[in-house]
Structure formats: structure tokens, C-alpha cells
Amino acid sequence: ILSLDLWSFRIKSLAQQRSGVTILNNVIDLNNDEKTVIKVDVAQKGRVNIFIMTIDGNIVDYHERSELDIGEHFYTWDGSNRNGKKIARGMYFVRIVGDGFDETRKIMVVK
């Protein structure tokens, strides 16, 4: 190889993550009002709970949904706590619990 274009890339199709839980935009910049999107593909009808937590397990935000039908469901999080205040920068965890799955994903918040 005599040369390589470092700035050339191709976008692949969206890869489904384990148990039908996918985090879109897992690095958010609060100064730009970015949001993360949590996609949950429900294989069987049931309840889904979504927790946003700090590294030490404190719950920052909580989404509870009633019975969900089979299919894709999308939730957003804007980097704020339950009181609507912007959180500190750092690593946060998203835990998604539903019938037949219990998954944890990471989100990085920058400012």
C-alpha cells in the first residue's frame, strides 16, 4: 500500500444489538442539545422499564412504559435528570428491562 485515505469511510447498515436493544448516538454533547435514542424491539407483548444510572448505580432518570405491543419502540433521553436539570459530564448506563431481556448499555455525556 503506497497511500491511504484516512478520511474516507462507508456507512454500514444499522447493526442490531443483543436482545433487540440498540442505543443510537451513545455520545451526546449537552452544549449542542443532543439526545440519545433508545430503540427496543419487543419480541413479545409486555412491560419495558428503562433506567438511566450513574456508574455507582444512582438512578438519574426512569422511564416506565405500560404493556407494549410486539415491534420497535423508540425512547429519547436529553441528558437531564428527573427534575429536568442537565446532568454532569461522564459515563452513564442505560438499563432496559423487559419480558425476556435485561440489557445494559453505556452513554457518554460531554459538555
N, C-alpha and C positions, 0 to 999 in steps of 0.2 A: 504494500500500500504506500503510495507516494504522497497522497494528500487525503484529508478527511474533512468534511464539512461538519463542524461541531454544532451548527445552528439549524441543521436540517433534521426534521423528525416527522413521523407519521402518527396520526391519532388512530388508535385501535378502538374497536367497538367496546362498549361498556362490559366489563367482566363482572359477572355475578359473584358475590362473595358467599361465604358459607351460610347456610340456613336461610337464604333469601334476604339477608340483612346487608344493605350496602350503604356506605357513607359517601356522599358526593360532596366534594370540597371540604376535606378534613383539615385544612389550614385556613383560618379566617382572620382577616385584619379588621379589628373593630373600628379603626380610624376611617376605613372605607365603607363602613356599614355592610360588610359581607356577612353572609349567612351560610350555615351548613345545612345540607338536605339529607334526611334520613329516609331511605327507601326500604320498606318492609314488604316482601312478597309473601303473603299469607297463604299457606297450602291448605289449611283447614280453618273453618269458621271458629273464632274465639277472641279472647281479650288480649290486647297488647299494651304493655306498660313500658315507657321509655324514661330512663333516669339519666340526667347529666350530673357527673360527680367529679370531685377533685381527686387528686392522687391518693389522699388519705381517706377517701370514702364518704366525705360530706356531700350531701345532695344539694346541688346548685339549682336545678330545675327539674320538674317532673311533669310528664305528660301521661295522662291516663285516658285510655280510649275504651268505649264500650264494645260490645260484640262487633267484630269486623267480619265482613264477608270475605270469601276467597278472592285473591287478586292483589294487585300492587296498591300500596298506600304510601303517601309522602308526608313527612313532617319537617318543619324547619326550626332552626334554633339560631337566634341572632346574637348570641354571646352575652345574654343578660340573665340575671337570676330571677327568682320568683317575684321579687319586688320591682322588676323592670330596670334595675341598675346594671350597668356594664360591669362585667367581672374583670379580674386581674388577668394579665397575660400568663400563659403557661400551658401545661398539658392537662387535658380533661378527658374523662372517659364517658362513653355513652353505653349504657347497658340496656339492651332490648330483651324483654321477657314476654314470651307468648306461649300458647299451647304448642308444645313440641319443640321449642327452641329457647335458648338463653345465651345470648351473644354479647360480647363486649368489644367496642371499637374505640380508637383514640382520636381526639381532636386537638389540634394545636391552635391556641389563640395568641395572636401577635398584635402589637399596637405600634 
